[in-house]
Amino acid sequence: MSKAKSICDRVYAVGGSGLSAPEDAYVYVIDAGSELVMIDAGVGYGKKRIEENIRSMGWQPAQIWHIVATHCHIDHIGGLYAWKEQYGPKIIAHEMDRAGIEGENDLLTAASMYGVSYKPVKVDLLLRGEEESLLLGDLDFHFLHTPGHTPGSISVYIDTKDGRVLFGQDIHGPFSDSWNSDLGEWRQSMKKLLDLKADVLCEGHAGVYRGEKVGEYIRGYLKRYEA
């Protein structure tokens, strides 16, 4: 049975390749003291495995009070409905991806690429600014609007004993007119992430990078998609 992987202080991987369903983007859980915060929810197939992984750390899935939807693609949000129905966590997302998450425009979810029927869910906390912060549990969560992959893509960072941890989902793309990608905006977003000088990067599909490799990873994709 797969188990959660400790990434650094307070941060664990509980879903994704080798942890839940192969279709899942990486799902991360943050120990915020009085609650757990989850970054994305996978496509939905791996929910039971994610729950088992959370329990393997001595927690219960019901301790997840907030789920951050980093953007509206099915491999990140397909599991939101089941989590919301069973445990009632509040969903956090950017208003520019709300139409996909809440079911107004299924094309934005890219669900057809996975052969999945998406069950929409209401966003409880809509982010609207370029940068917003919320105190969840005993941690300050910083939400950066980083459009490009999708119009409402967000990146999240927290500061821990092990330094600054950045959840930069899908830095690598891909990009498509069907979900309104914008490479020019993406380049500006990547520069924002570089300016954070994060110590740990938790990416949506590529896994975890540390130290100098964080900047190297982001700059590598900037070079790949040069104007």
PABA-862940 format. One record per residue (C-alpha): residue number from 1; residue in one letter; x, z, y. Coordinates in steps of 0.5 Angstrom, whole numbers. Layout:
# residues N
NUM:A:X:Z:Y .
...
END
This chain:
# residues 227
1:M:0:0:0 .
2:S:3:-2:7 .
3:K:4:4:12 .
4:A:4:5:19 .
5:K:11:3:22 .
6:S:14:8:27 .
7:I:17:3:33 .
8:C:20:9:38 .
9:D:17:15:41 .
10:R:9:15:41 .
11:V:9:8:39 .
12:Y:7:5:32 .
13:A:5:-2:28 .
14:V:-1:-1:24 .
15:G:-3:-8:23 .
16:G:0:-15:23 .
17:S:4:-19:18 .
18:G:6:-15:12 .
19:L:1:-9:15 .
20:S:-6:-12:15 .
21:A:-9:-19:14 .
22:P:-4:-25:15 .
23:E:-8:-28:20 .
24:D:-8:-21:25 .
25:A:-3:-21:31 .
26:Y:1:-15:31 .
27:V:-4:-8:32 .
28:Y:0:-2:36 .
29:V:-2:5:36 .
30:I:0:9:42 .
31:D:0:17:41 .
32:A:-3:19:47 .
33:G:-4:27:45 .
34:S:-11:28:46 .
35:E:-13:21:43 .
36:L:-10:15:40 .
37:V:-10:8:44 .
38:M:-10:2:40 .
39:I:-7:-5:43 .
40:D:-11:-11:40 .
41:A:-15:-10:33 .
42:G:-13:-16:29 .
43:V:-18:-22:27 .
44:G:-22:-17:23 .
45:Y:-20:-18:16 .
46:G:-15:-13:16 .
47:K:-19:-7:19 .
48:K:-19:-3:12 .
49:R:-12:-4:12 .
50:I:-11:-2:19 .
51:E:-15:5:18 .
52:E:-11:6:12 .
53:N:-5:6:16 .
54:I:-7:10:21 .
55:R:-9:15:16 .
56:S:-2:15:13 .
57:M:0:18:20 .
58:G:-4:24:19 .
59:W:-9:21:24 .
60:Q:-16:19:23 .
61:P:-19:12:26 .
62:A:-24:16:30 .
63:Q:-19:19:34 .
64:I:-18:12:37 .
65:W:-22:12:44 .
66:H:-19:6:47 .
67:I:-17:-1:45 .
68:V:-14:-6:50 .
69:A:-15:-13:49 .
70:T:-9:-17:51 .
71:H:-13:-23:51 .
72:C:-19:-27:48 .
73:H:-16:-30:42 .
74:I:-19:-29:35 .
75:D:-13:-26:32 .
76:H:-13:-20:37 .
77:I:-20:-19:38 .
78:G:-24:-21:32 .
79:G:-24:-14:30 .
80:L:-27:-11:36 .
81:Y:-34:-11:34 .
82:A:-33:-7:27 .
83:W:-29:-2:31 .
84:K:-34:-1:36 .
85:E:-40:-1:32 .
86:Q:-36:5:27 .
87:Y:-32:9:32 .
88:G:-35:7:39 .
89:P:-28:6:43 .
90:K:-28:4:50 .
91:I:-25:-3:50 .
92:I:-21:-5:56 .
93:A:-20:-12:58 .
94:H:-19:-17:64 .
95:E:-25:-20:67 .
96:M:-22:-27:67 .
97:D:-22:-27:59 .
98:R:-29:-23:59 .
99:A:-33:-29:58 .
100:G:-29:-30:51 .
101:I:-30:-23:49 .
102:E:-37:-22:51 .
103:G:-39:-29:47 .
104:E:-41:-33:53 .
105:N:-36:-38:51 .
106:D:-33:-38:44 .
107:L:-28:-44:45 .
108:L:-24:-39:49 .
109:T:-23:-35:43 .
110:A:-20:-40:39 .
111:A:-24:-38:33 .
112:S:-25:-45:30 .
113:M:-18:-45:28 .
114:Y:-19:-39:24 .
115:G:-25:-41:21 .
116:V:-28:-34:23 .
117:S:-35:-33:26 .
118:Y:-34:-29:32 .
119:K:-38:-23:34 .
120:P:-38:-21:41 .
121:V:-37:-14:44 .
122:K:-38:-12:51 .
123:V:-32:-10:55 .
124:D:-33:-3:58 .
125:L:-27:-2:63 .
126:L:-26:-9:66 .
127:L:-19:-10:70 .
128:R:-19:-14:76 .
129:G:-13:-13:80 .
130:E:-6:-16:79 .
131:E:-3:-9:77 .
132:E:-8:-3:75 .
133:S:-6:4:72 .
134:L:-10:9:68 .
135:L:-9:16:65 .
136:L:-11:16:58 .
137:G:-9:22:54 .
138:D:-3:25:57 .
139:L:0:18:58 .
140:D:0:13:64 .
141:F:-2:6:62 .
142:H:0:0:66 .
143:F:-4:-6:66 .
144:L:0:-12:69 .
145:H:-5:-19:69 .
146:T:0:-24:66 .
147:P:-4:-30:66 .
148:G:-1:-37:63 .
149:H:-3:-36:55 .
150:T:-10:-35:57 .
151:P:-13:-34:65 .
152:G:-14:-26:63 .
153:S:-8:-25:59 .
154:I:-5:-18:60 .
155:S:1:-14:59 .
156:V:2:-7:58 .
157:Y:7:-2:59 .
158:I:8:6:58 .
159:D:14:10:59 .
160:T:17:14:54 .
161:K:23:19:52 .
162:D:26:12:49 .
163:G:25:9:55 .
164:R:20:3:58 .
165:V:16:0:52 .
166:L:12:-7:54 .
167:F:7:-9:50 .
168:G:7:-17:52 .
169:Q:3:-20:47 .
170:D:4:-28:45 .
171:I:10:-29:50 .
172:H:11:-35:46 .
173:G:5:-38:47 .
174:P:2:-43:45 .
175:F:-1:-47:50 .
176:S:-8:-51:50 .
177:D:-13:-54:55 .
178:S:-18:-52:51 .
179:W:-17:-44:53 .
180:N:-15:-46:60 .
181:S:-7:-45:59 .
182:D:-3:-46:65 .
183:L:5:-46:64 .
184:G:6:-45:72 .
185:E:2:-39:72 .
186:W:6:-37:65 .
187:R:13:-38:68 .
188:Q:11:-33:74 .
189:S:8:-28:69 .
190:M:15:-28:65 .
191:K:19:-27:71 .
192:K:14:-20:72 .
193:L:16:-18:65 .
194:L:23:-19:66 .
195:D:23:-15:73 .
196:L:20:-9:69 .
197:K:27:-8:65 .
198:A:23:-6:59 .
199:D:27:-2:53 .
200:V:23:-4:48 .
201:L:18:-10:47 .
202:C:13:-10:42 .
203:E:10:-18:42 .
204:G:4:-20:39 .
205:H:7:-24:33 .
206:A:15:-24:34 .
207:G:15:-16:32 .
208:V:20:-12:36 .
209:Y:26:-13:41 .
210:R:30:-8:44 .
211:G:35:-7:49 .
212:E:38:-13:52 .
213:K:34:-17:47 .
214:V:28:-16:50 .
215:G:30:-20:56 .
216:E:34:-25:52 .
217:Y:27:-27:48 .
218:I:23:-28:54 .
219:R:29:-32:58 .
220:G:29:-36:51 .
221:Y:22:-38:52 .
222:L:23:-39:59 .
223:K:28:-44:58 .
224:R:24:-48:52 .
225:Y:18:-49:57 .
226:E:22:-51:63 .
227:A:18:-55:69 .
END
